[in-house]
Amino acid sequence: MIKSMTGYGKSVCQPKEKIITIEARCLNSKTLDINIKLPAIYKEKENLIRSLIGKHLERGKVELVIYLENTGIQTGYALNKPLLEKYYLEITSFARYIDAPVSDNLLPALLKLPEVFRQQTPDLDPQEWQMVENAVIDSLQQTDNYRISEGAHLYKDLLAHHQAISQLLQEITPLEEKRKENLRNKLLKGLKELEENNQFDPNRFEQELIYYIEKLDITEEKVRLEKHLEYFLETLDESKPSGKKLGFITQEIGREINTVGSKANDAGIQKIVVQMKDELEKIKEQLMNIL
């Protein structure tokens, strides 16, 4: 079973006087690349969230965002009384020093000074966090299910391109027989010309024959290509993530196709090789989306 690296999940929980929404998105990446955006109250749980992401999604560019909406009457700020008092004493003391009156607008002005109001971060309620953690897990499971669903579509597409290459490989056989016949006739014609000109050299003929056999024979490449295609199909059906492994096998398939094309010396076979390369490129494009 293969999985896509593209996924999405969303979950909502509602602790007391809050609505918390968790969204998880995942895109292609060679490694696990995590980006988390959290409200300040949940910052201490970031490492735990990273661990949950790694457990459920394994690889990909993952973004997880937690949105917090307060539905009750709550304040996130408190008056910093010691600092406000210090500001007041300093200003009134200086006013007396320069013999200046203290304005009635002093207090409103003091309230606008930096740090007079400080943000409060309340302690995290364990029950609330348990609800949030469950929602995070749910969003990650949804993302993974999305990946499985997308993987089923990718499987069908990869299978179609694999079958196309296998079929094209079979179409080479009759062309190869014709190619061998043409090569045989060419060699016999050259041999006849040499005999007529009394230039026949058995040693040279043997060397030329060996050269043609080694240079033009594609039997081994066809056998290896067929084996690689079989291995690709076996790997495609493995239960564990196999995107990288499929990528390595695809490289080997491409190497054999290229060798067949370079050794074929036949327009018909080279045309098939071009078609096989086209199908292989489509496989490579899809493998970029596979876990």
KEMI-291981 format. One record per residue (C-alpha): z, y negated, x negated; residue in three letters. Coordinates in steps of 0.2 Angstrom, whole numbers, plus 5000, padded with zeros to 4 digits. Example, Ala and Ser with C-alpha at 12.3 -4.5 7.8 and 13.67 -1.06 7.14 Angstrom:
<sites>
@Z = 5039 | Y = 5022 | X = 4938 | code = ALA
@Z = 5036 | Y = 5005 | X = 4932 | code = SER
</sites>
This chain:
<sites>
@Z = 5000 | Y = 5000 | X = 5000 | code = MET
@Z = 4995 | Y = 4983 | X = 4993 | code = ILE
@Z = 5002 | Y = 4966 | X = 4997 | code = LYS
@Z = 4995 | Y = 4949 | X = 4997 | code = SER
@Z = 5004 | Y = 4936 | X = 4987 | code = MET
@Z = 5002 | Y = 4923 | X = 5001 | code = THR
@Z = 5016 | Y = 4923 | X = 5014 | code = GLY
@Z = 5026 | Y = 4912 | X = 5026 | code = TYR
@Z = 5042 | Y = 4914 | X = 5035 | code = GLY
@Z = 5053 | Y = 4903 | X = 5045 | code = LYS
@Z = 5071 | Y = 4906 | X = 5052 | code = SER
@Z = 5083 | Y = 4895 | X = 5061 | code = VAL
@Z = 5102 | Y = 4896 | X = 5063 | code = CYS
@Z = 5115 | Y = 4885 | X = 5072 | code = GLN
@Z = 5132 | Y = 4884 | X = 5065 | code = PRO
@Z = 5144 | Y = 4872 | X = 5074 | code = LYS
@Z = 5136 | Y = 4855 | X = 5077 | code = GLU
@Z = 5122 | Y = 4859 | X = 5065 | code = LYS
@Z = 5104 | Y = 4865 | X = 5066 | code = ILE
@Z = 5098 | Y = 4873 | X = 5050 | code = ILE
@Z = 5080 | Y = 4878 | X = 5047 | code = THR
@Z = 5074 | Y = 4888 | X = 5032 | code = ILE
@Z = 5055 | Y = 4889 | X = 5028 | code = GLU
@Z = 5048 | Y = 4900 | X = 5014 | code = ALA
@Z = 5031 | Y = 4899 | X = 5007 | code = ARG
@Z = 5022 | Y = 4910 | X = 4994 | code = CYS
@Z = 5006 | Y = 4907 | X = 4984 | code = LEU
@Z = 4997 | Y = 4916 | X = 4970 | code = ASN
@Z = 5006 | Y = 4916 | X = 4953 | code = SER
@Z = 5006 | Y = 4928 | X = 4938 | code = LYS
@Z = 5025 | Y = 4927 | X = 4937 | code = THR
@Z = 5039 | Y = 4923 | X = 4949 | code = LEU
@Z = 5039 | Y = 4904 | X = 4950 | code = ASP
@Z = 5053 | Y = 4897 | X = 4962 | code = ILE
@Z = 5056 | Y = 4880 | X = 4969 | code = ASN
@Z = 5071 | Y = 4877 | X = 4980 | code = ILE
@Z = 5075 | Y = 4862 | X = 4990 | code = LYS
@Z = 5093 | Y = 4862 | X = 4997 | code = LEU
@Z = 5105 | Y = 4850 | X = 5005 | code = PRO
@Z = 5120 | Y = 4845 | X = 4993 | code = ALA
@Z = 5132 | Y = 4856 | X = 5003 | code = ILE
@Z = 5122 | Y = 4872 | X = 4998 | code = TYR
@Z = 5119 | Y = 4867 | X = 4980 | code = LYS
@Z = 5132 | Y = 4879 | X = 4974 | code = GLU
@Z = 5122 | Y = 4894 | X = 4982 | code = LYS
@Z = 5106 | Y = 4890 | X = 4973 | code = GLU
@Z = 5107 | Y = 4905 | X = 4960 | code = ASN
@Z = 5111 | Y = 4917 | X = 4974 | code = LEU
@Z = 5096 | Y = 4911 | X = 4984 | code = ILE
@Z = 5085 | Y = 4913 | X = 4968 | code = ARG
@Z = 5092 | Y = 4931 | X = 4967 | code = SER
@Z = 5087 | Y = 4934 | X = 4985 | code = LEU
@Z = 5070 | Y = 4928 | X = 4982 | code = ILE
@Z = 5067 | Y = 4939 | X = 4967 | code = GLY
@Z = 5073 | Y = 4954 | X = 4976 | code = LYS
@Z = 5062 | Y = 4952 | X = 4991 | code = HIS
@Z = 5046 | Y = 4944 | X = 4984 | code = LEU
@Z = 5045 | Y = 4950 | X = 4966 | code = GLU
@Z = 5031 | Y = 4938 | X = 4961 | code = ARG
@Z = 5022 | Y = 4923 | X = 4966 | code = GLY
@Z = 5024 | Y = 4904 | X = 4967 | code = LYS
@Z = 5038 | Y = 4903 | X = 4980 | code = VAL
@Z = 5045 | Y = 4887 | X = 4989 | code = GLU
@Z = 5060 | Y = 4889 | X = 4999 | code = LEU
@Z = 5067 | Y = 4873 | X = 5009 | code = VAL
@Z = 5083 | Y = 4872 | X = 5019 | code = ILE
@Z = 5083 | Y = 4858 | X = 5032 | code = TYR
@Z = 5100 | Y = 4852 | X = 5039 | code = LEU
@Z = 5102 | Y = 4842 | X = 5055 | code = GLU
@Z = 5119 | Y = 4837 | X = 5061 | code = ASN
@Z = 5120 | Y = 4837 | X = 5080 | code = THR
@Z = 5138 | Y = 4831 | X = 5081 | code = GLY
@Z = 5147 | Y = 4815 | X = 5077 | code = ILE
@Z = 5149 | Y = 4816 | X = 5058 | code = GLN
@Z = 5150 | Y = 4804 | X = 5044 | code = THR
@Z = 5145 | Y = 4808 | X = 5026 | code = GLY
@Z = 5153 | Y = 4793 | X = 5019 | code = TYR
@Z = 5171 | Y = 4786 | X = 5016 | code = ALA
@Z = 5178 | Y = 4770 | X = 5011 | code = LEU
@Z = 5183 | Y = 4769 | X = 4993 | code = ASN
@Z = 5199 | Y = 4760 | X = 4996 | code = LYS
@Z = 5206 | Y = 4759 | X = 4978 | code = PRO
@Z = 5189 | Y = 4752 | X = 4972 | code = LEU
@Z = 5188 | Y = 4739 | X = 4986 | code = LEU
@Z = 5206 | Y = 4733 | X = 4982 | code = GLU
@Z = 5202 | Y = 4731 | X = 4964 | code = LYS
@Z = 5186 | Y = 4721 | X = 4968 | code = TYR
@Z = 5197 | Y = 4710 | X = 4980 | code = TYR
@Z = 5211 | Y = 4707 | X = 4967 | code = LEU
@Z = 5198 | Y = 4703 | X = 4953 | code = GLU
@Z = 5189 | Y = 4691 | X = 4964 | code = ILE
@Z = 5204 | Y = 4682 | X = 4972 | code = THR
@Z = 5212 | Y = 4681 | X = 4955 | code = SER
@Z = 5197 | Y = 4673 | X = 4947 | code = PHE
@Z = 5196 | Y = 4661 | X = 4962 | code = ALA
@Z = 5213 | Y = 4655 | X = 4959 | code = ARG
@Z = 5210 | Y = 4653 | X = 4940 | code = TYR
@Z = 5195 | Y = 4641 | X = 4944 | code = ILE
@Z = 5204 | Y = 4634 | X = 4958 | code = ASP
@Z = 5191 | Y = 4639 | X = 4971 | code = ALA
@Z = 5193 | Y = 4643 | X = 4989 | code = PRO
@Z = 5192 | Y = 4661 | X = 4995 | code = VAL
@Z = 5178 | Y = 4662 | X = 5008 | code = SER
@Z = 5181 | Y = 4671 | X = 5025 | code = ASP
@Z = 5165 | Y = 4681 | X = 5021 | code = ASN
@Z = 5173 | Y = 4689 | X = 5006 | code = LEU
@Z = 5177 | Y = 4706 | X = 5014 | code = LEU
@Z = 5159 | Y = 4708 | X = 5021 | code = PRO
@Z = 5152 | Y = 4704 | X = 5004 | code = ALA
@Z = 5164 | Y = 4716 | X = 4995 | code = LEU
@Z = 5158 | Y = 4730 | X = 5007 | code = LEU
@Z = 5141 | Y = 4728 | X = 5000 | code = LYS
@Z = 5146 | Y = 4731 | X = 4982 | code = LEU
@Z = 5141 | Y = 4747 | X = 4973 | code = PRO
@Z = 5152 | Y = 4763 | X = 4976 | code = GLU
@Z = 5163 | Y = 4754 | X = 4989 | code = VAL
@Z = 5157 | Y = 4768 | X = 5001 | code = PHE
@Z = 5156 | Y = 4785 | X = 4993 | code = ARG
@Z = 5147 | Y = 4800 | X = 5000 | code = GLN
@Z = 5158 | Y = 4815 | X = 5005 | code = GLN
@Z = 5153 | Y = 4832 | X = 5002 | code = THR
@Z = 5164 | Y = 4844 | X = 5013 | code = PRO
@Z = 5169 | Y = 4861 | X = 5007 | code = ASP
@Z = 5156 | Y = 4874 | X = 5013 | code = LEU
@Z = 5163 | Y = 4885 | X = 5027 | code = ASP
@Z = 5161 | Y = 4903 | X = 5023 | code = PRO
@Z = 5156 | Y = 4908 | X = 5041 | code = GLN
@Z = 5143 | Y = 4894 | X = 5041 | code = GLU
@Z = 5136 | Y = 4900 | X = 5024 | code = TRP
@Z = 5135 | Y = 4918 | X = 5030 | code = GLN
@Z = 5124 | Y = 4912 | X = 5044 | code = MET
@Z = 5113 | Y = 4903 | X = 5032 | code = VAL
@Z = 5112 | Y = 4917 | X = 5020 | code = GLU
@Z = 5106 | Y = 4929 | X = 5034 | code = ASN
@Z = 5093 | Y = 4916 | X = 5039 | code = ALA
@Z = 5087 | Y = 4915 | X = 5022 | code = VAL
@Z = 5085 | Y = 4934 | X = 5021 | code = ILE
@Z = 5076 | Y = 4934 | X = 5037 | code = ASP
@Z = 5064 | Y = 4921 | X = 5032 | code = SER
@Z = 5060 | Y = 4931 | X = 5016 | code = LEU
@Z = 5058 | Y = 4947 | X = 5025 | code = GLN
@Z = 5046 | Y = 4937 | X = 5037 | code = GLN
@Z = 5036 | Y = 4931 | X = 5021 | code = THR
@Z = 5036 | Y = 4949 | X = 5015 | code = ASP
@Z = 5029 | Y = 4956 | X = 5031 | code = ASN
@Z = 5016 | Y = 4942 | X = 5031 | code = TYR
@Z = 5011 | Y = 4948 | X = 5014 | code = ARG
@Z = 5010 | Y = 4966 | X = 5020 | code = ILE
@Z = 4999 | Y = 4961 | X = 5035 | code = SER
@Z = 4987 | Y = 4951 | X = 5023 | code = GLU
@Z = 4987 | Y = 4966 | X = 5011 | code = GLY
@Z = 4980 | Y = 4977 | X = 5024 | code = ALA
@Z = 4965 | Y = 4965 | X = 5026 | code = HIS
@Z = 4963 | Y = 4964 | X = 5007 | code = LEU
@Z = 4964 | Y = 4983 | X = 5006 | code = TYR
@Z = 4949 | Y = 4985 | X = 5018 | code = LYS
@Z = 4939 | Y = 4972 | X = 5008 | code = ASP
@Z = 4943 | Y = 4980 | X = 4991 | code = LEU
@Z = 4938 | Y = 4997 | X = 4998 | code = LEU
@Z = 4921 | Y = 4991 | X = 5005 | code = ALA
@Z = 4917 | Y = 4983 | X = 4987 | code = HIS
@Z = 4923 | Y = 4999 | X = 4979 | code = HIS
@Z = 4912 | Y = 5010 | X = 4990 | code = GLN
@Z = 4897 | Y = 4998 | X = 4987 | code = ALA
@Z = 4899 | Y = 5000 | X = 4968 | code = ILE
@Z = 4901 | Y = 5019 | X = 4970 | code = SER
@Z = 4885 | Y = 5020 | X = 4981 | code = GLN
@Z = 4875 | Y = 5009 | X = 4968 | code = LEU
@Z = 4881 | Y = 5021 | X = 4954 | code = LEU
@Z = 4873 | Y = 5036 | X = 4964 | code = GLN
@Z = 4857 | Y = 5026 | X = 4966 | code = GLU
@Z = 4855 | Y = 5025 | X = 4947 | code = ILE
@Z = 4852 | Y = 5044 | X = 4945 | code = THR
@Z = 4835 | Y = 5045 | X = 4952 | code = PRO
@Z = 4829 | Y = 5030 | X = 4943 | code = LEU
@Z = 4836 | Y = 5038 | X = 4927 | code = GLU
@Z = 4826 | Y = 5053 | X = 4929 | code = GLU
@Z = 4810 | Y = 5042 | X = 4930 | code = LYS
@Z = 4816 | Y = 5032 | X = 4915 | code = ARG
@Z = 4818 | Y = 5048 | X = 4905 | code = LYS
@Z = 4801 | Y = 5054 | X = 4910 | code = GLU
@Z = 4793 | Y = 5037 | X = 4905 | code = ASN
@Z = 4803 | Y = 5038 | X = 4888 | code = LEU
@Z = 4797 | Y = 5056 | X = 4885 | code = ARG
@Z = 4779 | Y = 5051 | X = 4888 | code = ASN
@Z = 4781 | Y = 5036 | X = 4877 | code = LYS
@Z = 4787 | Y = 5047 | X = 4863 | code = LEU
@Z = 4774 | Y = 5060 | X = 4865 | code = LEU
@Z = 4760 | Y = 5047 | X = 4865 | code = LYS
@Z = 4767 | Y = 5040 | X = 4849 | code = GLY
@Z = 4768 | Y = 5057 | X = 4841 | code = LEU
@Z = 4750 | Y = 5061 | X = 4846 | code = LYS
@Z = 4745 | Y = 5045 | X = 4838 | code = GLU
@Z = 4754 | Y = 5049 | X = 4822 | code = LEU
@Z = 4746 | Y = 5066 | X = 4821 | code = GLU
@Z = 4729 | Y = 5059 | X = 4824 | code = GLU
@Z = 4732 | Y = 5047 | X = 4809 | code = ASN
@Z = 4740 | Y = 5061 | X = 4799 | code = ASN
@Z = 4755 | Y = 5050 | X = 4797 | code = GLN
@Z = 4768 | Y = 5062 | X = 4806 | code = PHE
@Z = 4784 | Y = 5064 | X = 4796 | code = ASP
@Z = 4796 | Y = 5076 | X = 4804 | code = PRO
@Z = 4811 | Y = 5068 | X = 4796 | code = ASN
@Z = 4806 | Y = 5051 | X = 4803 | code = ARG
@Z = 4803 | Y = 5058 | X = 4820 | code = PHE
@Z = 4820 | Y = 5066 | X = 4820 | code = GLU
@Z = 4828 | Y = 5050 | X = 4816 | code = GLN
@Z = 4819 | Y = 5041 | X = 4829 | code = GLU
@Z = 4823 | Y = 5054 | X = 4842 | code = LEU
@Z = 4841 | Y = 5053 | X = 4838 | code = ILE
@Z = 4841 | Y = 5034 | X = 4839 | code = TYR
@Z = 4833 | Y = 5034 | X = 4856 | code = TYR
@Z = 4846 | Y = 5047 | X = 4862 | code = ILE
@Z = 4860 | Y = 5037 | X = 4856 | code = GLU
@Z = 4853 | Y = 5020 | X = 4860 | code = LYS
@Z = 4847 | Y = 5023 | X = 4878 | code = LEU
@Z = 4858 | Y = 5038 | X = 4885 | code = ASP
@Z = 4870 | Y = 5031 | X = 4898 | code = ILE
@Z = 4877 | Y = 5048 | X = 4904 | code = THR
@Z = 4894 | Y = 5045 | X = 4896 | code = GLU
@Z = 4895 | Y = 5027 | X = 4903 | code = GLU
@Z = 4891 | Y = 5034 | X = 4921 | code = LYS
@Z = 4905 | Y = 5047 | X = 4919 | code = VAL
@Z = 4918 | Y = 5035 | X = 4913 | code = ARG
@Z = 4913 | Y = 5023 | X = 4927 | code = LEU
@Z = 4915 | Y = 5036 | X = 4940 | code = GLU
@Z = 4932 | Y = 5040 | X = 4933 | code = LYS
@Z = 4937 | Y = 5022 | X = 4933 | code = HIS
@Z = 4932 | Y = 5020 | X = 4951 | code = LEU
@Z = 4942 | Y = 5036 | X = 4956 | code = GLU
@Z = 4957 | Y = 5029 | X = 4947 | code = TYR
@Z = 4955 | Y = 5012 | X = 4955 | code = PHE
@Z = 4955 | Y = 5021 | X = 4972 | code = LEU
@Z = 4971 | Y = 5031 | X = 4967 | code = GLU
@Z = 4980 | Y = 5015 | X = 4962 | code = THR
@Z = 4975 | Y = 5006 | X = 4977 | code = LEU
@Z = 4985 | Y = 5019 | X = 4987 | code = ASP
@Z = 5000 | Y = 5018 | X = 4977 | code = GLU
@Z = 5016 | Y = 5013 | X = 4986 | code = SER
@Z = 5022 | Y = 5001 | X = 4973 | code = LYS
@Z = 5014 | Y = 4984 | X = 4969 | code = PRO
@Z = 4999 | Y = 4987 | X = 4958 | code = SER
@Z = 4989 | Y = 4971 | X = 4957 | code = GLY
@Z = 4991 | Y = 4969 | X = 4938 | code = LYS
@Z = 4986 | Y = 4987 | X = 4935 | code = LYS
@Z = 4971 | Y = 4986 | X = 4947 | code = LEU
@Z = 4966 | Y = 4971 | X = 4936 | code = GLY
@Z = 4966 | Y = 4981 | X = 4920 | code = PHE
@Z = 4956 | Y = 4995 | X = 4928 | code = ILE
@Z = 4943 | Y = 4982 | X = 4934 | code = THR
@Z = 4941 | Y = 4976 | X = 4916 | code = GLN
@Z = 4937 | Y = 4994 | X = 4911 | code = GLU
@Z = 4925 | Y = 4996 | X = 4926 | code = ILE
@Z = 4916 | Y = 4980 | X = 4921 | code = GLY
@Z = 4915 | Y = 4986 | X = 4903 | code = ARG
@Z = 4906 | Y = 5002 | X = 4908 | code = GLU
@Z = 4894 | Y = 4992 | X = 4920 | code = ILE
@Z = 4889 | Y = 4980 | X = 4906 | code = ASN
@Z = 4886 | Y = 4994 | X = 4894 | code = THR
@Z = 4874 | Y = 5003 | X = 4907 | code = VAL
@Z = 4865 | Y = 4987 | X = 4909 | code = GLY
@Z = 4863 | Y = 4984 | X = 4890 | code = SER
@Z = 4857 | Y = 5002 | X = 4887 | code = LYS
@Z = 4846 | Y = 5005 | X = 4902 | code = ALA
@Z = 4830 | Y = 4996 | X = 4896 | code = ASN
@Z = 4824 | Y = 4999 | X = 4914 | code = ASP
@Z = 4821 | Y = 4985 | X = 4927 | code = ALA
@Z = 4826 | Y = 4995 | X = 4942 | code = GLY
@Z = 4843 | Y = 5001 | X = 4934 | code = ILE
@Z = 4846 | Y = 4983 | X = 4928 | code = GLN
@Z = 4844 | Y = 4977 | X = 4945 | code = LYS
@Z = 4857 | Y = 4989 | X = 4952 | code = ILE
@Z = 4868 | Y = 4983 | X = 4938 | code = VAL
@Z = 4867 | Y = 4965 | X = 4944 | code = VAL
@Z = 4872 | Y = 4971 | X = 4961 | code = GLN
@Z = 4887 | Y = 4981 | X = 4954 | code = MET
@Z = 4893 | Y = 4965 | X = 4944 | code = LYS
@Z = 4892 | Y = 4955 | X = 4960 | code = ASP
@Z = 4903 | Y = 4968 | X = 4969 | code = GLU
@Z = 4915 | Y = 4968 | X = 4955 | code = LEU
@Z = 4917 | Y = 4949 | X = 4955 | code = GLU
@Z = 4921 | Y = 4950 | X = 4973 | code = LYS
@Z = 4935 | Y = 4963 | X = 4969 | code = ILE
@Z = 4941 | Y = 4952 | X = 4955 | code = LYS
@Z = 4943 | Y = 4937 | X = 4966 | code = GLU
@Z = 4953 | Y = 4947 | X = 4979 | code = GLN
@Z = 4964 | Y = 4954 | X = 4965 | code = LEU
@Z = 4970 | Y = 4937 | X = 4962 | code = MET
@Z = 4978 | Y = 4937 | X = 4979 | code = ASN
@Z = 4987 | Y = 4954 | X = 4976 | code = ILE
@Z = 5005 | Y = 4957 | X = 4971 | code = LEU
</sites>
